[in-house]
């Protein structure tokens, strides 16, 4: 309340600052796998491969995930949550449980991550692999993250990759991506022979590096998306083979003269041409997830507030400020803000039944950096 002037002088009225939404960090990966040492079942945050070595024992010839983590940090990753499963790679180990913890169940203990990699899932029998990836896709949908899927070691040609995805078509998901071919990396445990691993760790590092330098809205692909930590690719694609994979939503890794190995695709597993999905492209999907996660976290203040116009106005103001900050960073198309995004929150965005049950509905639209189309998000916040 403003002080009431009762004598001549200067009076100060301290007013609360408007609510602000802060963008959540991106490029934070979660890795689940078997390791030589370290705590089992509980997620541990590491910010360098040296820290991973100190906690989990470093590279282990029986652990592809340890090599993936090395690639993550070498390619530009800065922070990862590591979850060690008990024993060797197995369906039970990867799934974990609510009571015993571990595996995918332990992701609920992680405050924030937006990339998930499970390299050793590709080594499981097909039925178990599909079960792990199905549970992983449910987890990334819940946590608003992306899953990078590795194909099995025996998928070594474009035809084999196309056949593998056709057989395992249930893997297609807006929050998942797959890359071909597998990669060859230097193996300190066997220096004479390069080690062949999936590209998941390398790509997670590239996602993180691109987020840091350009933003989550920039595709982690192109000549600037160098995979500098790998020695070679298991298969060298032609342009025609690249095109065939791209049309199916399979992202190619290429080697070009003067650039070395690079990522040459940016599609989700719903990115096949014939699916015509809104979530065809990885940067569009990741930007939408970033907005959803940041807004959902940032409007927690609305809980228990009266579900009426004063709250709607406060929500519109906070979300508009957040989206405008993204617009000014170059996240959207459009020469002016009104071309780039919109926020709707009023008595018309929620039905009477929704409002009666304590829900406030927010519609957010944004023009992603691709041909002028709006992608619309609808967010429900429980107020009571």
Helices and strands as residue ranges (DSSP letters): E 29-33, E 44-46, H 49-56, H 64-75, E 80-84, H 91-95, G 103-109, E 115-117, G 119-123, H 126-143, E 146-149, H 158-167, G 169-171, E 176-180, E 183-185, E 195-197, H 200-213, E 232-233, H 239-247, E 251-256, E 260-263, G 273-275, H 282-298, G 300-302, H 309-329, H 337-340, E 341-344, H 352-356, E 359-367, E 374-382
